[in-house]
Amino acid sequence: MAYLLLIVEPRGQRAERGLEAGKRVYAQMGAFAAELKQRGVLLAVESLESDDKGTRVAVHEGRPRLLDGPFAEAKEMVGGFFLLNCATREEALAIAAECPAAAWASVEVRATGPCYT
């Protein structure tokens, strides 16, 4: 079954961390992704730019409304994700606990499935 690990980090954390520390964190996450690939559970992985570079799209009465970031009401942002193929929820949770990002962010584990359940 596919599980998504969402890396949910505090907004502003990247700027506070600085470039060099950010590169070290990125390298840790890359090594973790390589390990998951070697274990045969990694389906996809991506890091996301900060939400101040994002745009929200909503359609009201047939017309799109765009809102550029940053999104002031948000205290956290999704910083990236891992899509895994795990036999059980427990396996996905164990992998989330191994994720380096769990030390500076939260790792939300969600199974894929239909949106009507």
KOLTORDO-202030 format. One record per residue (C-alpha): x, y, z; residue number from 1; residue in three letters. Coordinates in Angstrom, 1 decimal. Last residue first. Layout:
u	v	w	seq	type
X	Y	Z	NUM	ALA
...
This chain:
u	v	w	seq	type
-13.9	7.7	2.9	117	THR
-14.8	9.9	-0.1	116	TYR
-11.3	11.1	-0.9	115	CYS
-10.2	7.7	-2.2	114	PRO
-7.0	6.2	-0.8	113	GLY
-3.4	6.9	-0.1	112	THR
-2.2	6.2	3.4	111	ALA
-1.1	9.2	5.5	110	ARG
1.9	9.7	7.7	109	VAL
2.7	13.2	8.9	108	GLU
6.3	13.9	9.6	107	VAL
6.8	16.8	12.0	106	SER
9.7	19.2	11.7	105	ALA
13.2	19.7	13.2	104	TRP
14.1	16.2	14.5	103	ALA
11.5	14.4	12.4	102	ALA
13.2	15.7	9.4	101	ALA
15.9	13.0	9.7	100	PRO
13.4	10.3	8.9	99	CYS
13.8	7.2	11.0	98	GLU
10.5	7.8	12.9	97	ALA
8.7	8.1	9.5	96	ALA
10.2	4.7	8.5	95	ILE
8.7	3.2	11.6	94	ALA
5.3	4.8	10.9	93	LEU
5.3	3.4	7.3	92	ALA
6.2	-0.1	8.6	91	GLU
3.4	0.2	11.1	90	GLU
0.9	1.2	8.4	89	ARG
1.7	-2.1	6.7	88	THR
3.3	-3.6	3.5	87	ALA
4.9	-0.3	2.6	86	CYS
5.2	1.4	-0.8	85	ASN
6.4	4.9	0.0	84	LEU
5.8	8.4	-1.3	83	LEU
8.2	10.8	0.4	82	PHE
7.3	14.5	0.8	81	PHE
8.5	18.0	1.0	80	GLY
8.4	21.3	2.9	79	GLY
4.7	21.4	3.7	78	VAL
4.2	24.6	5.6	77	MET
3.6	25.6	9.1	76	GLU
2.2	28.7	10.9	75	LYS
-0.2	29.5	8.1	74	ALA
-2.4	32.5	8.4	73	GLU
0.1	34.7	6.6	72	ALA
0.2	32.7	3.4	71	PHE
3.4	33.8	1.7	70	PRO
2.3	33.3	-0.9	69	GLY
0.3	34.3	-4.0	68	ASP
-3.5	34.0	-3.9	67	LEU
-5.2	33.2	-7.2	66	LEU
-8.9	33.2	-7.8	65	ARG
-10.3	31.1	-10.6	64	PRO
-13.7	32.0	-11.9	63	ARG
-16.5	29.4	-12.3	62	GLY
-18.6	30.7	-9.4	61	GLU
-15.6	30.5	-7.1	60	HIS
-12.5	28.5	-8.2	59	VAL
-9.5	28.5	-5.8	58	ALA
-5.9	28.5	-6.6	57	VAL
-3.1	29.0	-4.1	56	ARG
0.2	30.2	-5.3	55	THR
3.6	29.3	-4.0	54	GLY
6.9	31.2	-3.7	53	LYS
6.3	32.3	-0.1	52	ASP
5.4	28.7	0.5	51	ASP
9.1	27.7	0.6	50	SER
10.3	25.5	-2.2	49	GLU
9.3	21.8	-2.1	48	LEU
11.6	18.8	-1.6	47	SER
10.6	15.8	-3.6	46	GLU
10.5	12.0	-3.2	45	VAL
8.8	9.2	-5.1	44	ALA
8.2	5.5	-5.0	43	LEU
10.6	4.6	-2.2	42	LEU
10.1	1.2	-0.6	41	VAL
12.9	-0.9	-2.3	40	GLY
15.4	-0.9	0.6	39	ARG
17.9	0.8	-1.7	38	GLN
15.4	3.5	-2.5	37	LYS
14.8	4.0	1.2	36	LEU
18.5	4.4	1.7	35	GLU
18.8	6.9	-1.2	34	ALA
16.0	8.9	0.3	33	ALA
17.7	9.0	3.7	32	PHE
20.9	10.1	2.0	31	ALA
19.0	12.9	0.2	30	GLY
17.4	14.0	3.5	29	MET
20.8	14.2	5.2	28	GLN
22.2	16.2	2.2	27	ALA
19.3	18.7	2.4	26	TYR
19.9	19.2	6.1	25	VAL
23.6	19.9	5.4	24	ARG
22.6	22.3	2.6	23	LYS
20.2	24.1	5.0	22	GLY
23.0	24.4	7.6	21	ALA
25.1	26.2	5.0	20	GLU
22.3	28.4	3.7	19	LEU
20.9	29.7	7.0	18	GLY
18.8	27.9	9.6	17	ARG
16.7	31.0	10.4	16	GLU
15.7	31.4	6.8	15	ALA
14.7	27.7	6.6	14	ARG
12.7	27.9	9.8	13	GLN
10.6	30.8	8.6	12	GLY
7.5	28.7	8.5	11	ARG
7.6	25.7	10.8	10	PRO
7.9	22.4	9.0	9	GLU
5.5	19.7	7.9	8	VAL
7.3	16.9	6.0	7	ILE
4.5	14.8	4.5	6	LEU
5.1	11.1	4.5	5	LEU
2.7	9.6	2.0	4	LEU
1.8	5.9	2.2	3	TYR
1.2	3.5	-0.7	2	ALA
0.0	0.0	0.0	1	MET
